[in-house]
Amino acid sequence: MKAFVITANNKNEELFLSTLFNKLGVPSKEMTAEELEDFGLLKMMQEADKSKKVSRSSIMKKLQS
């Protein structure tokens, strides 16, 4: 399954797209700006390099300085 993020520029476009998706029977969900930001942060976290490890002592030294 794939998903698309489409950003409407105004209320008329929102209404048009919503109507179009309903007529086509395509499930859609409206997202707030906050939800879209959360989605972007999640994607960045999933793509982050998780192979590097940091020791507890180096973290504690940074926190103390």
N, CA, C, O and CB atoms as a CASP TS submission, in Angstrom:
PFRMAT TS
TARGET T0000
AUTHOR 0000-0000-0000
METHOD Language model
MODEL 1
PARENT N/A
ATOM      1  N   MET     1       0.851  -1.175   0.000  1.00  0.00           N
ATOM      2  CA  MET     1       0.000   0.000   0.000  1.00  0.00           C
ATOM      3  C   MET     1       0.891   1.231   0.000  1.00  0.00           C
ATOM      4  O   MET     1       1.923   1.257   0.671  1.00  0.00           O
ATOM      5  CB  MET     1      -0.965   0.002   1.220  1.00  0.00           C
ATOM      6  N   LYS     2       0.501   2.236  -0.741  1.00  0.00           N
ATOM      7  CA  LYS     2       1.210   3.505  -0.780  1.00  0.00           C
ATOM      8  C   LYS     2       0.266   4.603  -0.336  1.00  0.00           C
ATOM      9  O   LYS     2      -0.955   4.469  -0.425  1.00  0.00           O
ATOM     10  CB  LYS     2       1.770   3.795  -2.193  1.00  0.00           C
ATOM     11  N   ALA     3       0.848   5.688   0.141  1.00  0.00           N
ATOM     12  CA  ALA     3       0.063   6.843   0.561  1.00  0.00           C
ATOM     13  C   ALA     3       0.629   8.085  -0.105  1.00  0.00           C
ATOM     14  O   ALA     3       1.818   8.150  -0.418  1.00  0.00           O
ATOM     15  CB  ALA     3       0.063   6.994   2.108  1.00  0.00           C
ATOM     16  N   PHE     4      -0.217   9.047  -0.313  1.00  0.00           N
ATOM     17  CA  PHE     4       0.177  10.317  -0.900  1.00  0.00           C
ATOM     18  C   PHE     4      -0.222  11.430   0.052  1.00  0.00           C
ATOM     19  O   PHE     4      -1.273  11.367   0.691  1.00  0.00           O
ATOM     20  CB  PHE     4      -0.470  10.519  -2.300  1.00  0.00           C
ATOM     21  N   VAL     5       0.608  12.435   0.143  1.00  0.00           N
ATOM     22  CA  VAL     5       0.266  13.622   0.915  1.00  0.00           C
ATOM     23  C   VAL     5       0.022  14.733  -0.089  1.00  0.00           C
ATOM     24  O   VAL     5       0.910  15.090  -0.863  1.00  0.00           O
ATOM     25  CB  VAL     5       1.399  14.006   1.948  1.00  0.00           C
ATOM     26  N   ILE     6      -1.178  15.272  -0.070  1.00  0.00           N
ATOM     27  CA  ILE     6      -1.558  16.335  -0.993  1.00  0.00           C
ATOM     28  C   ILE     6      -1.936  17.544  -0.153  1.00  0.00           C
ATOM     29  O   ILE     6      -2.758  17.447   0.758  1.00  0.00           O
ATOM     30  CB  ILE     6      -2.740  15.896  -1.940  1.00  0.00           C
ATOM     31  N   THR     7      -1.334  18.674  -0.465  1.00  0.00           N
ATOM     32  CA  THR     7      -1.603  19.888   0.291  1.00  0.00           C
ATOM     33  C   THR     7      -2.463  20.822  -0.545  1.00  0.00           C
ATOM     34  O   THR     7      -2.064  21.253  -1.627  1.00  0.00           O
ATOM     35  CB  THR     7      -0.286  20.583   0.711  1.00  0.00           C
ATOM     36  N   ALA     8      -3.641  21.127  -0.035  1.00  0.00           N
ATOM     37  CA  ALA     8      -4.529  22.071  -0.709  1.00  0.00           C
ATOM     38  C   ALA     8      -4.102  23.489  -0.356  1.00  0.00           C
ATOM     39  O   ALA     8      -3.681  23.763   0.768  1.00  0.00           O
ATOM     40  CB  ALA     8      -6.017  21.825  -0.314  1.00  0.00           C
ATOM     41  N   ASN     9      -4.214  24.379  -1.322  1.00  0.00           N
ATOM     42  CA  ASN     9      -3.804  25.766  -1.105  1.00  0.00           C
ATOM     43  C   ASN     9      -4.894  26.644  -0.511  1.00  0.00           C
ATOM     44  O   ASN     9      -4.612  27.710   0.036  1.00  0.00           O
ATOM     45  CB  ASN     9      -3.350  26.359  -2.393  1.00  0.00           C
ATOM     46  N   ASN    10      -6.135  26.194  -0.619  1.00  0.00           N
ATOM     47  CA  ASN    10      -7.235  26.995  -0.080  1.00  0.00           C
ATOM     48  C   ASN    10      -8.447  26.093   0.176  1.00  0.00           C
ATOM     49  O   ASN    10      -8.420  24.899  -0.119  1.00  0.00           O
ATOM     50  CB  ASN    10      -7.607  28.154  -1.057  1.00  0.00           C
ATOM     51  N   LYS    11      -9.498  26.682   0.724  1.00  0.00           N
ATOM     52  CA  LYS    11     -10.700  25.915   1.081  1.00  0.00           C
ATOM     53  C   LYS    11     -11.369  25.306  -0.147  1.00  0.00           C
ATOM     54  O   LYS    11     -11.901  24.197  -0.077  1.00  0.00           O
ATOM     55  CB  LYS    11     -11.697  26.808   1.820  1.00  0.00           C
ATOM     56  N   ASN    12     -11.348  26.023  -1.274  1.00  0.00           N
ATOM     57  CA  ASN    12     -11.966  25.478  -2.495  1.00  0.00           C
ATOM     58  C   ASN    12     -11.269  24.200  -2.926  1.00  0.00           C
ATOM     59  O   ASN    12     -11.928  23.228  -3.298  1.00  0.00           O
ATOM     60  CB  ASN    12     -11.921  26.511  -3.639  1.00  0.00           C
ATOM     61  N   GLU    13      -9.941  24.191  -2.878  1.00  0.00           N
ATOM     62  CA  GLU    13      -9.197  22.988  -3.243  1.00  0.00           C
ATOM     63  C   GLU    13      -9.464  21.864  -2.257  1.00  0.00           C
ATOM     64  O   GLU    13      -9.584  20.706  -2.658  1.00  0.00           O
ATOM     65  CB  GLU    13      -7.700  23.284  -3.308  1.00  0.00           C
ATOM     66  N   GLU    14      -9.560  22.190  -0.964  1.00  0.00           N
ATOM     67  CA  GLU    14      -9.881  21.172   0.049  1.00  0.00           C
ATOM     68  C   GLU    14     -11.216  20.514  -0.269  1.00  0.00           C
ATOM     69  O   GLU    14     -11.333  19.288  -0.250  1.00  0.00           O
ATOM     70  CB  GLU    14      -9.919  21.796   1.464  1.00  0.00           C
ATOM     71  N   LEU    15     -12.215  21.330  -0.559  1.00  0.00           N
ATOM     72  CA  LEU    15     -13.548  20.814  -0.872  1.00  0.00           C
ATOM     73  C   LEU    15     -13.515  19.977  -2.147  1.00  0.00           C
ATOM     74  O   LEU    15     -14.109  18.899  -2.195  1.00  0.00           O
ATOM     75  CB  LEU    15     -14.554  21.970  -1.021  1.00  0.00           C
ATOM     76  N   PHE    16     -12.825  20.463  -3.182  1.00  0.00           N
ATOM     77  CA  PHE    16     -12.727  19.732  -4.435  1.00  0.00           C
ATOM     78  C   PHE    16     -12.076  18.369  -4.225  1.00  0.00           C
ATOM     79  O   PHE    16     -12.604  17.353  -4.677  1.00  0.00           O
ATOM     80  CB  PHE    16     -11.937  20.540  -5.459  1.00  0.00           C
ATOM     81  N   LEU    17     -10.938  18.342  -3.545  1.00  0.00           N
ATOM     82  CA  LEU    17     -10.225  17.081  -3.324  1.00  0.00           C
ATOM     83  C   LEU    17     -11.040  16.115  -2.472  1.00  0.00           C
ATOM     84  O   LEU    17     -11.096  14.919  -2.760  1.00  0.00           O
ATOM     85  CB  LEU    17      -8.878  17.345  -2.658  1.00  0.00           C
ATOM     86  N   SER    18     -11.667  16.635  -1.430  1.00  0.00           N
ATOM     87  CA  SER    18     -12.495  15.795  -0.563  1.00  0.00           C
ATOM     88  C   SER    18     -13.631  15.173  -1.367  1.00  0.00           C
ATOM     89  O   SER    18     -13.899  13.978  -1.241  1.00  0.00           O
ATOM     90  CB  SER    18     -13.059  16.616   0.619  1.00  0.00           C
ATOM     91  N   THR    19     -14.297  15.973  -2.188  1.00  0.00           N
ATOM     92  CA  THR    19     -15.398  15.484  -3.021  1.00  0.00           C
ATOM     93  C   THR    19     -14.894  14.457  -4.025  1.00  0.00           C
ATOM     94  O   THR    19     -15.523  13.419  -4.234  1.00  0.00           O
ATOM     95  CB  THR    19     -16.084  16.651  -3.754  1.00  0.00           C
ATOM     96  N   LEU    20     -13.760  14.751  -4.643  1.00  0.00           N
ATOM     97  CA  LEU    20     -13.184  13.838  -5.630  1.00  0.00           C
ATOM     98  C   LEU    20     -12.863  12.480  -5.012  1.00  0.00           C
ATOM     99  O   LEU    20     -13.218  11.441  -5.567  1.00  0.00           O
ATOM    100  CB  LEU    20     -11.920  14.446  -6.239  1.00  0.00           C
ATOM    101  N   PHE    21     -12.191  12.493  -3.859  1.00  0.00           N
ATOM    102  CA  PHE    21     -11.830  11.234  -3.210  1.00  0.00           C
ATOM    103  C   PHE    21     -13.079  10.456  -2.814  1.00  0.00           C
ATOM    104  O   PHE    21     -13.115   9.234  -2.957  1.00  0.00           O
ATOM    105  CB  PHE    21     -10.954  11.495  -1.975  1.00  0.00           C
ATOM    106  N   ASN    22     -14.095  11.143  -2.322  1.00  0.00           N
ATOM    107  CA  ASN    22     -15.350  10.467  -1.960  1.00  0.00           C
ATOM    108  C   ASN    22     -15.992   9.818  -3.181  1.00  0.00           C
ATOM    109  O   ASN    22     -16.436   8.672  -3.110  1.00  0.00           O
ATOM    110  CB  ASN    22     -16.334  11.464  -1.316  1.00  0.00           C
ATOM    111  N   LYS    23     -16.045  10.539  -4.304  1.00  0.00           N
ATOM    112  CA  LYS    23     -16.657  10.002  -5.523  1.00  0.00           C
ATOM    113  C   LYS    23     -15.871   8.819  -6.067  1.00  0.00           C
ATOM    114  O   LYS    23     -16.456   7.875  -6.598  1.00  0.00           O
ATOM    115  CB  LYS    23     -16.759  11.089  -6.590  1.00  0.00           C
ATOM    116  N   LEU    24     -14.556   8.862  -5.939  1.00  0.00           N
ATOM    117  CA  LEU    24     -13.723   7.765  -6.422  1.00  0.00           C
ATOM    118  C   LEU    24     -13.685   6.583  -5.453  1.00  0.00           C
ATOM    119  O   LEU    24     -13.200   5.506  -5.799  1.00  0.00           O
ATOM    120  CB  LEU    24     -12.317   8.262  -6.670  1.00  0.00           C
ATOM    121  N   GLY    25     -14.200   6.789  -4.237  1.00  0.00           N
ATOM    122  CA  GLY    25     -14.169   5.733  -3.227  1.00  0.00           C
ATOM    123  C   GLY    25     -12.785   5.533  -2.643  1.00  0.00           C
ATOM    124  O   GLY    25     -12.460   4.456  -2.143  1.00  0.00           O
ATOM    125  N   VAL    26     -11.974   6.571  -2.709  1.00  0.00           N
ATOM    126  CA  VAL    26     -10.608   6.509  -2.178  1.00  0.00           C
ATOM    127  C   VAL    26     -10.636   6.974  -0.727  1.00  0.00           C
ATOM    128  O   VAL    26     -11.049   8.098  -0.444  1.00  0.00           O
ATOM    129  CB  VAL    26      -9.620   7.386  -3.030  1.00  0.00           C
ATOM    130  N   PRO    27     -10.198   6.113   0.199  1.00  0.00           N
ATOM    131  CA  PRO    27     -10.174   6.551   1.599  1.00  0.00           C
ATOM    132  C   PRO    27      -9.181   7.694   1.774  1.00  0.00           C
ATOM    133  O   PRO    27      -8.080   7.660   1.224  1.00  0.00           O
ATOM    134  CB  PRO    27      -9.809   5.374   2.537  1.00  0.00           C
ATOM    135  N   SER    28      -9.569   8.687   2.529  1.00  0.00           N
ATOM    136  CA  SER    28      -8.689   9.828   2.769  1.00  0.00           C
ATOM    137  C   SER    28      -8.869  10.304   4.201  1.00  0.00           C
ATOM    138  O   SER    28      -9.888  10.047   4.841  1.00  0.00           O
ATOM    139  CB  SER    28      -8.977  10.978   1.767  1.00  0.00           C
ATOM    140  N   LYS    29      -7.849  11.007   4.685  1.00  0.00           N
ATOM    141  CA  LYS    29      -7.895  11.541   6.044  1.00  0.00           C
ATOM    142  C   LYS    29      -7.311  12.936   6.015  1.00  0.00           C
ATOM    143  O   LYS    29      -6.241  13.160   5.448  1.00  0.00           O
ATOM    144  CB  LYS    29      -7.124  10.627   7.051  1.00  0.00           C
ATOM    145  N   GLU    30      -7.997  13.849   6.609  1.00  0.00           N
ATOM    146  CA  GLU    30      -7.501  15.213   6.722  1.00  0.00           C
ATOM    147  C   GLU    30      -6.548  15.280   7.915  1.00  0.00           C
ATOM    148  O   GLU    30      -6.853  14.768   8.992  1.00  0.00           O
ATOM    149  CB  GLU    30      -8.678  16.234   6.880  1.00  0.00           C
ATOM    150  N   MET    31      -5.400  15.912   7.715  1.00  0.00           N
ATOM    151  CA  MET    31      -4.400  16.016   8.780  1.00  0.00           C
ATOM    152  C   MET    31      -4.192  17.477   9.144  1.00  0.00           C
ATOM    153  O   MET    31      -4.169  18.352   8.278  1.00  0.00           O
ATOM    154  CB  MET    31      -3.060  15.368   8.351  1.00  0.00           C
ATOM    155  N   THR    32      -4.041  17.726  10.436  1.00  0.00           N
ATOM    156  CA  THR    32      -3.718  19.075  10.884  1.00  0.00           C
ATOM    157  C   THR    32      -2.230  19.327  10.631  1.00  0.00           C
ATOM    158  O   THR    32      -1.472  18.400  10.343  1.00  0.00           O
ATOM    159  CB  THR    32      -4.076  19.270  12.398  1.00  0.00           C
ATOM    160  N   ALA    33      -1.828  20.585  10.744  1.00  0.00           N
ATOM    161  CA  ALA    33      -0.416  20.931  10.566  1.00  0.00           C
ATOM    162  C   ALA    33       0.437  20.209  11.608  1.00  0.00           C
ATOM    163  O   ALA    33       1.554  19.787  11.308  1.00  0.00           O
ATOM    164  CB  ALA    33      -0.209  22.464  10.668  1.00  0.00           C
ATOM    165  N   GLU    34      -0.077  20.064  12.822  1.00  0.00           N
ATOM    166  CA  GLU    34       0.660  19.381  13.889  1.00  0.00           C
ATOM    167  C   GLU    34       0.835  17.895  13.565  1.00  0.00           C
ATOM    168  O   GLU    34       1.912  17.340  13.778  1.00  0.00           O
ATOM    169  CB  GLU    34      -0.069  19.548  15.240  1.00  0.00           C
ATOM    170  N   GLU    35      -0.215  17.251  13.053  1.00  0.00           N
ATOM    171  CA  GLU    35      -0.124  15.839  12.686  1.00  0.00           C
ATOM    172  C   GLU    35       0.866  15.637  11.541  1.00  0.00           C
ATOM    173  O   GLU    35       1.610  14.656  11.525  1.00  0.00           O
ATOM    174  CB  GLU    35      -1.505  15.298  12.292  1.00  0.00           C
ATOM    175  N   LEU    36       0.873  16.553  10.598  1.00  0.00           N
ATOM    176  CA  LEU    36       1.802  16.472   9.474  1.00  0.00           C
ATOM    177  C   LEU    36       3.243  16.629   9.955  1.00  0.00           C
ATOM    178  O   LEU    36       4.140  15.940   9.471  1.00  0.00           O
ATOM    179  CB  LEU    36       1.470  17.546   8.423  1.00  0.00           C
ATOM    180  N   GLU    37       3.461  17.533  10.905  1.00  0.00           N
ATOM    181  CA  GLU    37       4.792  17.715  11.487  1.00  0.00           C
ATOM    182  C   GLU    37       5.226  16.463  12.238  1.00  0.00           C
ATOM    183  O   GLU    37       6.374  16.034  12.118  1.00  0.00           O
ATOM    184  CB  GLU    37       4.808  18.931  12.428  1.00  0.00           C
ATOM    185  N   ASP    38       4.316  15.873  13.013  1.00  0.00           N
ATOM    186  CA  ASP    38       4.616  14.632  13.733  1.00  0.00           C
ATOM    187  C   ASP    38       4.996  13.516  12.760  1.00  0.00           C
ATOM    188  O   ASP    38       5.911  12.736  13.024  1.00  0.00           O
ATOM    189  CB  ASP    38       3.409  14.202  14.588  1.00  0.00           C
ATOM    190  N   PHE    39       4.288  13.448  11.642  1.00  0.00           N
ATOM    191  CA  PHE    39       4.572  12.435  10.631  1.00  0.00           C
ATOM    192  C   PHE    39       5.977  12.629  10.066  1.00  0.00           C
ATOM    193  O   PHE    39       6.713  11.661   9.873  1.00  0.00           O
ATOM    194  CB  PHE    39       3.527  12.489   9.500  1.00  0.00           C
ATOM    195  N   GLY    40       6.345  13.881   9.803  1.00  0.00           N
ATOM    196  CA  GLY    40       7.677  14.176   9.299  1.00  0.00           C
ATOM    197  C   GLY    40       8.762  13.805  10.292  1.00  0.00           C
ATOM    198  O   GLY    40       9.796  13.258   9.908  1.00  0.00           O
ATOM    199  N   LEU    41       8.534  14.100  11.571  1.00  0.00           N
ATOM    200  CA  LEU    41       9.505  13.737  12.609  1.00  0.00           C
ATOM    201  C   LEU    41       9.635  12.225  12.732  1.00  0.00           C
ATOM    202  O   LEU    41      10.741  11.714  12.909  1.00  0.00           O
ATOM    203  CB  LEU    41       9.097  14.340  13.960  1.00  0.00           C
ATOM    204  N   LEU    42       8.537  11.511  12.642  1.00  0.00           N
ATOM    205  CA  LEU    42       8.560  10.048  12.694  1.00  0.00           C
ATOM    206  C   LEU    42       9.385   9.485  11.546  1.00  0.00           C
ATOM    207  O   LEU    42      10.190   8.573  11.736  1.00  0.00           O
ATOM    208  CB  LEU    42       7.132   9.479  12.649  1.00  0.00           C
ATOM    209  N   LYS    43       9.181  10.031  10.362  1.00  0.00           N
ATOM    210  CA  LYS    43       9.929   9.569   9.191  1.00  0.00           C
ATOM    211  C   LYS    43      11.425   9.817   9.382  1.00  0.00           C
ATOM    212  O   LYS    43      12.238   8.955   9.047  1.00  0.00           O
ATOM    213  CB  LYS    43       9.427  10.278   7.912  1.00  0.00           C
ATOM    214  N   MET    44      11.795  10.971   9.909  1.00  0.00           N
ATOM    215  CA  MET    44      13.207  11.275  10.163  1.00  0.00           C
ATOM    216  C   MET    44      13.800  10.313  11.190  1.00  0.00           C
ATOM    217  O   MET    44      14.935   9.861  11.038  1.00  0.00           O
ATOM    218  CB  MET    44      13.365  12.725  10.650  1.00  0.00           C
ATOM    219  N   MET    45      13.036  10.001  12.230  1.00  0.00           N
ATOM    220  CA  MET    45      13.520   9.084  13.264  1.00  0.00           C
ATOM    221  C   MET    45      13.720   7.687  12.695  1.00  0.00           C
ATOM    222  O   MET    45      14.684   7.010  13.053  1.00  0.00           O
ATOM    223  CB  MET    45      12.540   9.038  14.446  1.00  0.00           C
ATOM    224  N   GLN    46      12.834   7.247  11.823  1.00  0.00           N
ATOM    225  CA  GLN    46      12.958   5.922  11.230  1.00  0.00           C
ATOM    226  C   GLN    46      14.157   5.832  10.301  1.00  0.00           C
ATOM    227  O   GLN    46      14.756   4.766  10.165  1.00  0.00           O
ATOM    228  CB  GLN    46      11.694   5.565  10.477  1.00  0.00           C
ATOM    229  N   GLU    47      14.513   6.938   9.660  1.00  0.00           N
ATOM    230  CA  GLU    47      15.631   6.951   8.723  1.00  0.00           C
ATOM    231  C   GLU    47      16.971   7.257   9.390  1.00  0.00           C
ATOM    232  O   GLU    47      18.015   7.188   8.741  1.00  0.00           O
ATOM    233  CB  GLU    47      15.369   7.960   7.642  1.00  0.00           C
ATOM    234  N   ALA    48      16.952   7.593  10.675  1.00  0.00           N
ATOM    235  CA  ALA    48      18.178   7.970  11.381  1.00  0.00           C
ATOM    236  C   ALA    48      19.149   6.793  11.472  1.00  0.00           C
ATOM    237  O   ALA    48      18.741   5.632  11.507  1.00  0.00           O
ATOM    238  CB  ALA    48      17.844   8.487  12.788  1.00  0.00           C
ATOM    239  N   ASP    49      20.424   7.115  11.507  1.00  0.00           N
ATOM    240  CA  ASP    49      21.473   6.095  11.645  1.00  0.00           C
ATOM    241  C   ASP    49      21.476   5.593  13.083  1.00  0.00           C
ATOM    242  O   ASP    49      21.817   6.333  14.005  1.00  0.00           O
ATOM    243  CB  ASP    49      22.883   6.666  11.250  1.00  0.00           C
ATOM    244  N   LYS    50      21.097   4.343  13.268  1.00  0.00           N
ATOM    245  CA  LYS    50      20.999   3.761  14.607  1.00  0.00           C
ATOM    246  C   LYS    50      22.175   2.849  14.916  1.00  0.00           C
ATOM    247  O   LYS    50      22.183   2.159  15.936  1.00  0.00           O
ATOM    248  CB  LYS    50      19.702   2.990  14.750  1.00  0.00           C
ATOM    249  N   SER    51      23.164   2.847  14.035  1.00  0.00           N
ATOM    250  CA  SER    51      24.288   1.927  14.223  1.00  0.00           C
ATOM    251  C   SER    51      25.325   2.460  15.209  1.00  0.00           C
ATOM    252  O   SER    51      26.070   1.679  15.801  1.00  0.00           O
ATOM    253  CB  SER    51      24.951   1.648  12.893  1.00  0.00           C
ATOM    254  N   LYS    52      25.382   3.777  15.391  1.00  0.00           N
ATOM    255  CA  LYS    52      26.382   4.348  16.291  1.00  0.00           C
ATOM    256  C   LYS    52      25.883   4.289  17.730  1.00  0.00           C
ATOM    257  O   LYS    52      24.726   4.598  18.015  1.00  0.00           O
ATOM    258  CB  LYS    52      26.709   5.803  15.893  1.00  0.00           C
ATOM    259  N   LYS    53      26.776   3.889  18.630  1.00  0.00           N
ATOM    260  CA  LYS    53      26.440   3.809  20.050  1.00  0.00           C
ATOM    261  C   LYS    53      27.250   4.841  20.811  1.00  0.00           C
ATOM    262  O   LYS    53      28.402   5.107  20.467  1.00  0.00           O
ATOM    263  CB  LYS    53      26.701   2.387  20.608  1.00  0.00           C
ATOM    264  N   VAL    54      26.663   5.417  21.833  1.00  0.00           N
ATOM    265  CA  VAL    54      27.338   6.391  22.682  1.00  0.00           C
ATOM    266  C   VAL    54      27.344   5.842  24.099  1.00  0.00           C
ATOM    267  O   VAL    54      26.332   5.345  24.593  1.00  0.00           O
ATOM    268  CB  VAL    54      26.642   7.796  22.617  1.00  0.00           C
ATOM    269  N   SER    55      28.485   5.938  24.736  1.00  0.00           N
ATOM    270  CA  SER    55      28.581   5.398  26.097  1.00  0.00           C
ATOM    271  C   SER    55      27.864   6.312  27.085  1.00  0.00           C
ATOM    272  O   SER    55      27.728   7.516  26.868  1.00  0.00           O
ATOM    273  CB  SER    55      30.059   5.219  26.511  1.00  0.00           C
ATOM    274  N   ARG    56      27.418   5.708  28.161  1.00  0.00           N
ATOM    275  CA  ARG    56      26.741   6.459  29.219  1.00  0.00           C
ATOM    276  C   ARG    56      27.664   7.507  29.802  1.00  0.00           C
ATOM    277  O   ARG    56      27.229   8.622  30.089  1.00  0.00           O
ATOM    278  CB  ARG    56      26.248   5.519  30.322  1.00  0.00           C
ATOM    279  N   SER    57      28.940   7.168  29.983  1.00  0.00           N
ATOM    280  CA  SER    57      29.878   8.114  30.595  1.00  0.00           C
ATOM    281  C   SER    57      30.072   9.357  29.726  1.00  0.00           C
ATOM    282  O   SER    57      30.186  10.463  30.253  1.00  0.00           O
ATOM    283  CB  SER    57      31.228   7.436  30.840  1.00  0.00           C
ATOM    284  N   SER    58      30.110   9.191  28.407  1.00  0.00           N
ATOM    285  CA  SER    58      30.271  10.378  27.546  1.00  0.00           C
ATOM    286  C   SER    58      29.033  11.260  27.588  1.00  0.00           C
ATOM    287  O   SER    58      29.144  12.483  27.507  1.00  0.00           O
ATOM    288  CB  SER    58      30.561   9.959  26.096  1.00  0.00           C
ATOM    289  N   ILE    59      27.863  10.662  27.711  1.00  0.00           N
ATOM    290  CA  ILE    59      26.621  11.453  27.836  1.00  0.00           C
ATOM    291  C   ILE    59      26.628  12.224  29.155  1.00  0.00           C
ATOM    292  O   ILE    59      26.281  13.405  29.192  1.00  0.00           O
ATOM    293  CB  ILE    59      25.361  10.531  27.755  1.00  0.00           C
ATOM    294  N   MET    60      27.025  11.551  30.238  1.00  0.00           N
ATOM    295  CA  MET    60      27.052  12.207  31.546  1.00  0.00           C
ATOM    296  C   MET    60      28.067  13.353  31.563  1.00  0.00           C
ATOM    297  O   MET    60      27.808  14.388  32.176  1.00  0.00           O
ATOM    298  CB  MET    60      27.387  11.187  32.649  1.00  0.00           C
ATOM    299  N   LYS    61      29.202  13.189  30.910  1.00  0.00           N
ATOM    300  CA  LYS    61      30.198  14.267  30.855  1.00  0.00           C
ATOM    301  C   LYS    61      29.615  15.492  30.132  1.00  0.00           C
ATOM    302  O   LYS    61      29.808  16.626  30.571  1.00  0.00           O
ATOM    303  CB  LYS    61      31.494  13.779  30.137  1.00  0.00           C
ATOM    304  N   LYS    62      28.912  15.258  29.041  1.00  0.00           N
ATOM    305  CA  LYS    62      28.295  16.361  28.297  1.00  0.00           C
ATOM    306  C   LYS    62      27.242  17.073  29.144  1.00  0.00           C
ATOM    307  O   LYS    62      27.147  18.300  29.118  1.00  0.00           O
ATOM    308  CB  LYS    62      27.660  15.841  26.996  1.00  0.00           C
ATOM    309  N   LEU    63      26.454  16.306  29.893  1.00  0.00           N
ATOM    310  CA  LEU    63      25.411  16.895  30.715  1.00  0.00           C
ATOM    311  C   LEU    63      25.990  17.725  31.865  1.00  0.00           C
ATOM    312  O   LEU    63      25.394  18.720  32.277  1.00  0.00           O
ATOM    313  CB  LEU    63      24.508  15.805  31.264  1.00  0.00           C
ATOM    314  N   GLN    64      27.140  17.318  32.376  1.00  0.00           N
ATOM    315  CA  GLN    64      27.767  18.032  33.491  1.00  0.00           C
ATOM    316  C   GLN    64      28.434  19.333  33.049  1.00  0.00           C
ATOM    317  O   GLN    64      28.594  20.249  33.855  1.00  0.00           O
ATOM    318  CB  GLN    64      28.791  17.140  34.165  1.00  0.00           C
ATOM    319  N   SER    65      28.820  19.422  31.790  1.00  0.00           N
ATOM    320  CA  SER    65      29.512  20.632  31.343  1.00  0.00           C
ATOM    321  C   SER    65      28.576  21.733  30.931  1.00  0.00           C
ATOM    322  O   SER    65      29.025  22.809  30.534  1.00  0.00           O
ATOM    323  CB  SER    65      30.413  20.315  30.208  1.00  0.00           C
TER
END
